[in-house]
């Protein structure tokens, strides 16, 4: 009986199959010996069919006779089933999303986690554009912010008989909370020739703070008459508005003049640089008031 055969190659005597022993036999590869399968060992033969792995890779069945590796995920990710329920996948876990103390976890979409970084001390959590956000705390009736525009130039005029923007007389504000109210102050100084000027207040393109409709009368918050040339006058408004928005809004003044007349901003209609000819200042101010 031969106990050892030395050969560089064993080949089948016929066909292409080479059998080592019978079903009841045991084929042993000694510890420390290297057994190399050049083309990999298929799943049906007890192998994986995968030529190599990296540390942390996971093996899973991608078919009834096929194994596939899932490359390892990143730190603190969790293993879950994909949306089609066909294979495992790595997904961000709450621990992987949260990177700093005080972060808040929320859904930024269906089955999607996102973080809201912590706010400042005394901030309150609110909703803006459908997602949570931090905002400055404001008790009911408190002033949260103030914006103002001051116009000192006297170069703006109008002869328009329909409302047009009063140059420079606008102010933008972005409410901290959509529930806030906006208190608007208008302080207009001007003058002109003999006329009947009118003034109206707008939020963006919407006319606000005006008189009721009546026949063909012009709706305004102020309409005055000057009886003399070079007469100066003041138009003021105080109005509490409810924009119901946390997006930027613009408050502005519009004006119109009687046909054939001219209205000036910050000065009368006189051309003489004399003590009786005035140069004034005007302003529009908005205050956000906590609801």
BASE-578114 format. One record per residue (C-alpha): x negated, y, z negated; residue in one letter. Coordinates in steps of 0.2 Angstrom, whole numbers, padded with zeros to 4 digits, always signed. Layout:
<rs>
XYZA;...
</rs>
This chain:
<rs>
+0000+0000+0000X;-0007+0017+0005X;-0007+0029-0009X;-0014+0044+0000X;-0014+0050+0018X;-0024+0065+0024X;-0018+0074+0039X;-0018+0091+0047X;-0001+0088+0055X;+0014+0077+0054X;+0025+0076+0070X;+0040+0065+0074X;+0037+0050+0085X;+0053+0054+0094X;+0064+0069+0097X;+0061+0084+0086X;+0066+0078+0068X;+0053+0073+0055X;+0060+0064+0039X;+0051+0062+0023X;+0057+0047+0014X;+0075+0041+0011X;+0090+0047+0002X;+0084+0038-0014X;+0066+0044-0013X;+0059+0059-0022X;+0047+0071-0013X;+0036+0080-0025X;+0025+0096-0023X;+0013+0097-0037X;+0013+0112-0048X;+0001+0125-0041X;+0002+0118-0023X;+0009+0130-0010X;+0023+0124+0001X;+0026+0136+0016X;+0042+0136+0027X;+0037+0147+0042X;+0054+0152+0047X;+0063+0152+0030X;+0074+0139+0022X;+0092+0141+0027X;+0107+0142+0016X;+0113+0125+0021X;+0096+0117+0016X;+0097+0125-0001X;+0087+0141+0003X;+0092+0159+0004X;+0088+0163+0022X;+0080+0180+0016X;+0062+0182+0019X;+0058+0194+0005X;+0064+0203-0010X;+0060+0219-0020X;+0061+0219-0039X;+0079+0222-0044X;+0087+0216-0028X;+0103+0206-0030X;+0108+0191-0019X;+0126+0189-0014X;+0137+0179-0002X;+0141+0189+0014X;+0149+0174+0022X;+0154+0156+0019X;+0136+0150+0024X;+0126+0167+0023X;+0117+0175+0008X;+0112+0194+0009X;+0102+0204-0003X;+0109+0221-0010X;+0094+0232-0013X;+0093+0239-0031X;+0102+0255-0035X;+0095+0271-0043X;+0094+0273-0062X;+0110+0272-0072X;+0121+0267-0057X;+0134+0253-0059X;+0138+0238-0049X;+0156+0238-0041X;+0166+0231-0027X;+0167+0242-0011X;+0183+0250-0006X;+0186+0236+0006X;+0184+0223-0008X;+0172+0213+0004X;+0155+0216-0005X;+0146+0223-0020X;+0139+0240-0020X;+0130+0252-0032X;+0140+0268-0038X;+0136+0282-0049X;+0141+0278-0066X;+0147+0292-0079X;+0129+0291-0086X;+0121+0294-0070X;+0132+0309-0066X;+0130+0318-0083X;+0112+0325-0083X;+0113+0338-0097X;+0122+0340-0114X;+0139+0348-0113X;+0142+0342-0095X;+0161+0338-0091X;+0166+0323-0080X;+0180+0326-0068X;+0187+0318-0052X;+0182+0328-0037X;+0191+0317-0025X;+0200+0300-0025X;+0188+0287-0034X;+0174+0300-0035X;+0166+0307-0050X;+0158+0324-0052X;+0151+0334-0066X;+0155+0352-0072X;+0140+0359-0080X;+0143+0367-0097X;+0149+0385-0098X;+0143+0399-0109X;+0148+0400-0127X;+0166+0404-0130X;+0171+0400-0112X;+0187+0392-0109X;+0191+0378-0097X;+0203+0383-0083X;+0208+0377-0065X;+0202+0386-0050X;+0206+0380-0032X;+0212+0363-0039X;+0196+0359-0049X;+0191+0363-0067X;+0180+0378-0070X;+0174+0389-0085X;+0180+0406-0088X;+0178+0419-0101X;+0190+0418-0115X;+0203+0432-0115X;+0216+0434-0128X;+0233+0440-0122X;+0232+0458-0119X;+0214+0460-0120X;+0203+0468-0106X;+0193+0455-0097X;+0184+0466-0085X;+0185+0484-0077X;+0181+0489-0059X;+0181+0507-0053X;+0177+0517-0037X;+0173+0535-0038X;+0174+0546-0023X;+0166+0563-0024X;+0163+0567-0005X;+0176+0578+0004X;+0174+0572+0022X;+0190+0561+0023X;+0206+0568+0031X;+0221+0562+0040X;+0234+0569+0052X;+0243+0552+0054X;+0261+0552+0051X;+0261+0533+0046X;+0251+0525+0032X;+0233+0523+0035X;+0219+0519+0022X;+0212+0533+0012X;+0193+0532+0016X;+0184+0526+0000X;+0199+0524-0011X;+0198+0505-0013X;+0192+0494-0027X;+0189+0475-0027X;+0191+0463-0042X;+0191+0444-0044X;+0202+0439-0058X;+0194+0428-0071X;+0211+0419-0073X;+0225+0417-0061X;+0237+0421-0075X;+0229+0438-0078X;+0238+0455-0074X;+0229+0469-0066X;+0231+0487-0073X;+0228+0500-0058X;+0224+0518-0061X;+0224+0530-0046X;+0218+0548-0048X;+0219+0557-0032X;+0214+0576-0029X;+0216+0584-0012X;+0224+0598-0002X;+0229+0603+0015X;+0240+0614+0026X;+0258+0617+0023X;+0265+0599+0023X;+0273+0585+0014X;+0260+0571+0011X;+0264+0554+0004X;+0254+0541-0005X;+0256+0522-0007X;+0247+0509-0017X;+0242+0492-0009X;+0236+0475-0015X;+0226+0468+0000X;+0240+0472+0014X;+0255+0471+0002X;+0263+0488-0003X;+0266+0489-0021X;+0272+0502-0033X;+0284+0512-0022X;+0302+0519-0023X;+0317+0509-0016X;+0322+0510+0002X;+0334+0524+0006X;+0339+0528+0024X;+0324+0534+0033X;+0315+0541+0018X;+0296+0536+0017X;+0293+0524+0002X;+0279+0530-0009X;+0273+0531-0027X;+0270+0550-0023X;+0277+0562-0011X;+0274+0581-0013X;+0276+0597-0004X;+0264+0611-0003X;+0271+0628+0000X;+0254+0638+0004X;+0239+0635+0015X;+0224+0629+0005X;+0235+0623-0009X;+0227+0609-0020X;+0237+0595-0028X;+0235+0579-0038X;+0243+0562-0035X;+0242+0549-0049X;+0248+0531-0052X;+0247+0519-0066X;+0254+0501-0062X;+0253+0484-0070X;+0252+0471-0056X;+0253+0452-0056X;+0242+0445-0042X;+0244+0427-0048X;+0227+0423-0041X;+0209+0420-0046X;+0202+0425-0029X;+0196+0442-0024X;+0210+0455-0022X;+0208+0473-0015X;+0218+0488-0022X;+0218+0503-0011X;+0226+0520-0007X;+0235+0524+0009X;+0241+0541+0014X;+0251+0550+0028X;+0254+0568+0033X;+0268+0578+0040X;+0268+0580+0059X;+0256+0593+0064X;+0248+0594+0046X;+0231+0589+0039X;+0228+0581+0022X;+0210+0582+0014X;+0203+0571+0001X;+0194+0581-0014X;+0196+0598-0007X;+0209+0611-0001X;+0211+0616+0017X;+0201+0632+0016X;+0184+0633+0025X;+0177+0647+0015X;+0164+0643+0002X;+0172+0654-0011X;+0176+0652-0029X;+0195+0649-0025X;+0191+0634-0013X;+0189+0619-0023X;+0179+0603-0022X;+0186+0588-0033X;+0183+0570-0037X;+0195+0555-0035X;+0195+0538-0042X;+0204+0521-0042X;+0201+0509-0057X;+0207+0492-0060X;+0207+0482-0077X;+0210+0464-0079X;+0222+0461-0094X;+0223+0443-0101X;+0240+0436-0100X;
</rs>
